């Protein structure tokens, strides 16, 4: 569809009237319009309180994260790291304040809050009756909500009028009837007499009252723990704050690792700063540069291992013969009786299996047990047949 010239000119005039902020200061103020708590790790919007805290943290951590004037990337990492650290502190302060607020509210508004939670949970009864009834049975307020519904059905039976379709559906929801049996049970409820329905209601009411008596002590314990700041069920807002803190810690560690890696790539800092030599990332980068230059450091020998003394190897005993010959024994005795330092010459070592195979000697005898000999005999018989 073609746009007329008049309409196009009007659109151009209107676009000049609402262009938003033009200056950088105005754009920064606009970014804070949707700023609530500022705990999002990836958010770059900085509130006025955070700006002052970041400036103070920059002076405190100047020695821990030094940067050179020409290192734009390093200074950018340090700014993001300082902002993440300030947000971690603010998030922890908010968590402590929220925990104190919940403890004070548990001491003053425990019953009201539990009733509100039970009413909100009971509103989903028709959509998921099995799960909702199970959750309501876990607290005293939830049991009171269920008892109120059953008592309402009992009051309807006092008029001798029975139940309508809506009340039958409520009864089936309270009994946690599955969808597969709901239609058959609805027909059965319609056929029951008023006395049978009263007996059904009394049965469920007595069971819920017995369950409430058994869970009364647990409710008192939950309230006592919540009053001292140890709630059994964490509030959604406090749980959200803990999630923000975890995300901020992950961002802080990632920025710190990036900063160390960037400083390790600077060879001048590695030579001048002795503390960087203990950094594993710096050592790895230094080793990589030495490998590129063709230099490989020699590993230092361990000091704890004993050093072997140089000398002639020990004579290898002759195990080819089972018993030594008497002539050789007499020769050794004659040499030992002599006062000279002569040492008997050992016999030649027995050749190994590989040496015997290479030299063409016969294969040494292999000792086999009865099962192996029997298997070898069967194999030879099979080859002959």
C-alpha positions as CSV (number, residue, x, y, z in Angstrom):
1,X,0.0,0.0,0.0
2,X,1.5,3.3,-1.1
3,X,1.9,6.1,1.4
4,X,0.9,9.6,0.3
5,X,3.3,12.5,0.4
6,X,1.3,14.3,3.1
7,X,1.3,11.2,5.3
8,X,5.0,10.7,4.9
9,X,5.7,14.4,5.8
10,X,3.5,14.1,8.8
11,X,5.3,11.0,10.0
12,X,8.7,12.7,9.6
13,X,7.5,15.7,11.7
14,X,6.2,13.4,14.4
15,X,9.4,11.5,14.5
16,X,11.3,14.6,15.4
17,X,9.1,15.4,18.3
18,X,9.8,12.1,20.3
19,X,13.4,11.1,19.7
20,X,14.2,10.5,23.3
21,X,17.3,11.8,25.1
22,X,20.1,13.1,23.0
23,X,22.9,13.7,25.5
24,X,24.8,10.9,27.2
25,X,23.6,12.1,30.6
26,X,20.0,11.8,29.5
27,X,20.6,8.4,28.1
28,X,22.1,7.2,31.4
29,X,19.1,8.5,33.3
30,X,16.7,6.7,30.9
31,X,18.5,3.4,31.5
32,X,17.6,3.7,35.2
33,X,13.9,3.8,34.5
34,X,13.5,0.0,34.7
35,X,16.2,-0.3,37.4
36,X,14.8,-2.1,40.4
37,X,17.6,-3.7,42.5
38,X,20.5,-3.8,40.1
39,X,21.5,-7.4,41.1
40,X,21.4,-8.8,37.5
41,X,25.0,-9.9,36.8
42,X,24.9,-8.9,33.1
43,X,23.3,-5.5,33.7
44,X,25.5,-2.4,33.1
45,X,23.2,0.2,34.6
46,X,24.8,1.7,37.7
47,X,22.7,3.5,40.3
48,X,24.0,6.5,42.2
49,X,24.7,4.4,45.4
50,X,26.6,1.9,43.3
51,X,28.7,4.5,41.7
52,X,29.9,5.8,45.0
53,X,30.6,2.3,46.3
54,X,32.6,1.4,43.1
55,X,34.7,4.6,43.5
56,X,35.5,3.7,47.1
57,X,36.3,0.1,46.2
58,X,38.6,1.2,43.4
59,X,40.8,3.0,45.9
60,X,40.8,0.1,48.3
61,X,41.7,-2.5,45.7
62,X,44.2,-0.4,43.7
63,X,47.1,-2.6,44.8
64,X,45.2,-5.9,44.3
65,X,44.3,-5.2,40.6
66,X,46.9,-2.9,39.1
67,X,46.6,-1.7,35.5
68,X,48.8,0.2,33.2
69,X,47.5,3.4,31.5
70,X,47.7,1.9,28.0
71,X,45.9,-1.3,29.0
72,X,42.3,-0.5,28.0
73,X,41.1,-4.1,28.3
74,X,42.6,-4.6,31.7
75,X,41.0,-1.4,33.0
76,X,37.6,-2.5,31.6
77,X,38.0,-5.9,33.4
78,X,38.8,-4.2,36.6
79,X,35.8,-1.9,36.4
80,X,33.4,-4.8,35.8
81,X,35.1,-6.8,38.6
82,X,34.7,-3.9,41.1
83,X,31.0,-3.5,40.1
84,X,30.4,-7.2,40.6
85,X,32.0,-7.1,44.1
86,X,29.9,-4.1,45.1
87,X,26.7,-5.9,43.9
88,X,27.6,-9.0,45.9
89,X,27.9,-6.9,49.1
90,X,24.6,-5.2,48.4
91,X,22.9,-8.5,47.6
92,X,24.1,-9.9,50.9
93,X,22.8,-6.8,52.8
94,X,19.4,-7.3,51.1
95,X,19.3,-10.9,52.1
96,X,20.0,-10.1,55.8
97,X,17.3,-7.4,55.7
98,X,14.8,-9.8,54.1
99,X,15.6,-12.5,56.6
100,X,15.0,-10.1,59.5
101,X,11.7,-8.9,57.9
102,X,10.5,-12.5,57.5
103,X,11.4,-13.3,61.1
104,X,9.4,-10.3,62.4
105,X,6.5,-11.2,60.2
106,X,6.5,-14.8,61.5
107,X,6.2,-13.4,65.0
108,X,3.2,-11.1,64.3
109,X,1.4,-12.4,61.1
110,X,2.0,-16.2,61.1
111,X,-1.6,-17.3,61.0
112,X,-2.7,-14.7,58.5
113,X,0.1,-15.6,56.1
114,X,-0.5,-19.3,56.4
115,X,-4.2,-18.8,55.6
116,X,-3.4,-16.7,52.6
117,X,-1.0,-19.4,51.3
118,X,-3.6,-22.1,51.8
119,X,-6.2,-20.0,50.0
120,X,-3.9,-19.4,47.0
121,X,-3.1,-23.1,46.8
122,X,-6.7,-24.1,47.2
123,X,-7.6,-21.9,44.2
124,X,-5.9,-24.5,42.0
125,X,-7.9,-27.4,43.3
126,X,-9.9,-28.0,40.2
127,X,-6.9,-28.0,37.9
128,X,-4.7,-30.5,39.9
129,X,-6.7,-31.9,42.8
130,X,-4.3,-34.7,43.7
131,X,-1.3,-32.5,44.1
132,X,-3.2,-29.6,45.7
133,X,-4.8,-31.7,48.4
134,X,-1.5,-33.4,49.2
135,X,0.1,-30.0,49.7
136,X,-2.8,-28.7,51.8
137,X,-2.5,-31.6,54.2
138,X,1.1,-30.6,55.1
139,X,0.1,-27.6,57.1
140,X,-2.5,-26.7,59.7
141,X,-3.9,-23.9,57.6
142,X,-4.3,-26.1,54.6
143,X,-6.2,-28.7,56.7
144,X,-8.5,-25.9,58.0
145,X,-9.2,-25.0,54.4
146,X,-10.1,-28.6,53.5
147,X,-12.3,-28.9,56.6
148,X,-14.1,-25.7,55.7
149,X,-15.0,-27.2,52.3
150,X,-16.2,-30.5,53.8
151,X,-18.3,-28.7,56.4
152,X,-19.9,-26.6,53.7
153,X,-20.9,-29.8,51.9
154,X,-22.3,-31.1,55.1
155,X,-24.4,-28.0,55.7
156,X,-25.9,-28.4,52.3
157,X,-27.1,-31.9,53.2
158,X,-28.9,-30.5,56.3
159,X,-31.5,-29.0,54.0
160,X,-32.4,-32.5,52.6
161,X,-31.8,-31.1,49.1
162,X,-28.7,-33.1,48.2
163,X,-25.9,-31.8,46.0
164,X,-25.9,-30.3,42.6
165,X,-23.3,-30.9,39.9
166,X,-20.9,-28.2,41.2
167,X,-20.9,-29.6,44.7
168,X,-20.4,-33.2,43.4
169,X,-17.4,-32.0,41.4
170,X,-16.0,-30.3,44.6
171,X,-16.5,-33.6,46.5
172,X,-14.6,-35.5,43.8
173,X,-11.8,-33.0,43.9
174,X,-11.5,-33.2,47.7
175,X,-11.4,-37.0,47.4
176,X,-8.6,-36.7,44.8
177,X,-10.6,-38.8,42.3
178,X,-8.6,-39.4,39.0
179,X,-10.0,-38.3,35.7
180,X,-10.4,-41.9,34.6
181,X,-13.0,-42.7,37.3
182,X,-14.5,-39.2,37.7
183,X,-17.6,-39.8,35.5
184,X,-18.5,-43.1,37.1
185,X,-18.0,-41.7,40.6
186,X,-20.2,-38.7,39.8
187,X,-23.0,-40.9,38.7
188,X,-22.6,-42.9,42.0
189,X,-22.8,-39.7,44.1
190,X,-26.0,-38.7,42.3
191,X,-27.6,-42.1,43.3
192,X,-26.5,-42.0,46.9
193,X,-29.1,-41.0,49.6
194,X,-28.6,-38.1,51.9
195,X,-27.7,-40.4,54.8
196,X,-25.0,-42.1,52.7
197,X,-23.6,-38.7,51.7
198,X,-23.5,-37.6,55.4
199,X,-21.6,-40.7,56.3
200,X,-19.1,-40.0,53.5
201,X,-18.6,-36.4,54.8
202,X,-18.2,-37.5,58.4
203,X,-15.6,-40.1,57.4
204,X,-13.4,-37.5,55.6
205,X,-13.8,-34.9,58.3
206,X,-12.8,-37.2,61.1
207,X,-9.6,-38.2,59.1
208,X,-8.6,-34.6,58.6
209,X,-9.2,-33.7,62.2
210,X,-7.0,-36.5,63.3
211,X,-4.3,-35.4,60.9
212,X,-4.5,-31.8,62.2
213,X,-3.9,-33.0,65.8
214,X,-0.8,-34.9,64.7
215,X,0.6,-31.9,62.8
216,X,-0.1,-29.3,65.4
217,X,3.3,-29.7,67.0
218,X,5.1,-29.4,63.7
219,X,3.3,-26.1,63.0
220,X,4.5,-24.7,66.3
221,X,8.0,-25.8,65.6
222,X,7.9,-24.2,62.1
223,X,6.7,-20.9,63.6
224,X,9.4,-21.0,66.3
225,X,12.2,-21.6,63.7
226,X,10.8,-18.8,61.5
227,X,10.8,-16.3,64.3
228,X,14.6,-16.8,64.9
229,X,15.4,-16.6,61.2
230,X,15.5,-20.3,60.3
231,X,12.3,-20.8,58.2
232,X,11.5,-24.4,57.1
233,X,10.2,-23.0,53.8
234,X,12.3,-20.2,52.2
235,X,10.4,-17.2,50.9
236,X,10.4,-16.7,47.2
237,X,12.0,-13.2,47.4
238,X,14.8,-14.5,49.6
239,X,15.4,-17.4,47.2
240,X,15.5,-15.0,44.3
241,X,18.2,-12.9,46.1
242,X,20.3,-16.0,46.7
243,X,20.1,-16.8,43.0
244,X,21.3,-13.3,42.1
245,X,24.2,-13.7,44.5
246,X,25.3,-17.0,42.9
247,X,25.2,-15.4,39.4
248,X,27.2,-12.5,40.7
249,X,29.8,-14.8,42.2
250,X,30.2,-16.6,38.9
251,X,30.7,-13.4,37.0
252,X,33.2,-12.2,39.6
253,X,35.3,-15.4,39.3
254,X,35.1,-15.3,35.5
255,X,36.3,-11.7,35.4
256,X,39.1,-12.4,37.9
257,X,40.3,-15.3,35.8
258,X,40.2,-13.2,32.7
259,X,42.2,-10.5,34.4
260,X,44.9,-12.9,35.6
261,X,45.1,-14.4,32.1
262,X,45.5,-10.9,30.5
263,X,48.3,-10.0,33.0
264,X,50.0,-13.4,32.4
265,X,50.3,-12.5,28.7
266,X,52.3,-9.5,29.5
267,X,56.0,-10.6,29.5
268,X,57.3,-7.4,31.2
269,X,55.1,-8.0,34.2
270,X,56.2,-11.7,34.5
271,X,59.8,-10.6,34.7
272,X,59.3,-7.6,37.1
273,X,56.6,-8.9,39.5
274,X,57.9,-11.8,41.6
275,X,54.5,-12.7,42.8
276,X,53.3,-13.5,39.3
277,X,55.8,-16.4,39.2
278,X,53.6,-18.3,41.6
279,X,50.6,-17.9,39.4
280,X,49.9,-21.2,37.6
281,X,48.4,-19.4,34.6
282,X,51.5,-17.2,34.4
283,X,53.8,-20.2,34.6
284,X,51.9,-21.9,31.8
285,X,52.2,-18.9,29.5
286,X,55.9,-18.5,30.3
287,X,56.5,-22.2,29.4
288,X,54.6,-21.7,26.2
289,X,56.8,-18.8,25.2
290,X,59.9,-20.8,25.9
291,X,58.7,-23.7,23.8
292,X,58.0,-21.3,20.9
293,X,61.6,-20.0,21.1
294,X,62.9,-23.5,21.1
295,X,64.0,-23.5,24.7
296,X,62.8,-26.3,27.0
297,X,63.7,-26.2,30.7
298,X,65.4,-29.2,32.1
299,X,63.6,-30.8,35.0
300,X,65.4,-30.7,38.3
301,X,66.4,-34.1,39.7
302,X,64.5,-35.0,42.8
303,X,66.5,-34.5,46.0
304,X,65.0,-37.3,48.0
305,X,65.9,-40.2,45.6
306,X,69.2,-42.0,46.4
307,X,72.0,-41.7,43.8
308,X,73.3,-45.0,42.5
309,X,77.1,-45.4,42.8
310,X,79.0,-46.3,39.7
311,X,80.8,-49.7,39.7
312,X,80.9,-53.1,38.0
313,X,77.6,-54.9,37.8
314,X,76.9,-57.8,40.2
315,X,77.8,-61.2,38.9
316,X,74.8,-63.1,37.6
317,X,74.5,-66.5,39.2
318,X,74.5,-69.6,37.1
319,X,71.1,-71.4,37.4
320,X,71.6,-73.7,34.5
321,X,72.9,-76.5,36.7
322,X,70.9,-77.8,39.6
323,X,74.0,-78.5,41.8
324,X,77.5,-77.1,41.6
325,X,80.3,-79.3,40.5
326,X,82.9,-80.4,43.1
327,X,85.8,-79.2,40.9
328,X,84.5,-75.7,40.7
329,X,84.0,-75.6,44.5
330,X,87.6,-76.7,45.1
331,X,88.8,-73.9,42.7
332,X,86.8,-71.3,44.6
333,X,88.1,-72.5,48.0
334,X,91.7,-72.2,46.6
335,X,91.1,-68.7,45.5
336,X,89.6,-67.6,48.8
337,X,92.4,-69.1,50.7
338,X,94.9,-67.1,48.7
339,X,95.8,-63.7,50.2
340,X,95.5,-62.0,46.8
341,X,92.5,-59.9,45.8
342,X,91.5,-62.2,43.1
343,X,87.8,-62.8,42.6
344,X,86.4,-66.0,41.1
345,X,85.3,-65.4,37.5
346,X,81.6,-66.1,37.2
347,X,80.3,-68.4,34.5
348,X,78.6,-67.2,31.4
349,X,75.0,-66.2,31.9
350,X,72.2,-68.4,30.6
351,X,70.8,-67.1,27.4
352,X,67.3,-65.8,27.5
353,X,64.4,-67.3,25.5
354,X,64.6,-64.5,22.9
355,X,68.4,-65.1,22.5
356,X,67.8,-68.8,22.2
357,X,65.3,-68.3,19.5
358,X,67.6,-66.0,17.5
359,X,70.6,-68.3,17.8
360,X,68.7,-71.3,16.7
361,X,68.8,-73.2,19.9
362,X,66.0,-75.6,20.9
363,X,62.9,-74.1,22.5
364,X,63.1,-74.5,26.3
365,X,60.8,-77.0,27.8
366,X,57.4,-75.8,28.9
367,X,56.0,-77.5,31.9
368,X,52.2,-78.3,31.6
369,X,49.7,-79.6,34.1
370,X,47.4,-82.6,33.5
371,X,44.7,-80.5,31.9
372,X,47.1,-78.9,29.4
373,X,48.7,-82.2,28.4
374,X,45.2,-83.7,27.9
375,X,44.2,-80.8,25.7
376,X,47.4,-81.0,23.7
377,X,46.9,-84.7,23.2
378,X,43.4,-84.1,21.8
379,X,44.6,-81.5,19.5
380,X,47.3,-83.8,18.0
381,X,44.7,-86.6,17.6
382,X,42.4,-84.2,15.8
383,X,45.2,-83.2,13.4
384,X,46.0,-86.8,12.6
385,X,42.4,-87.6,11.9
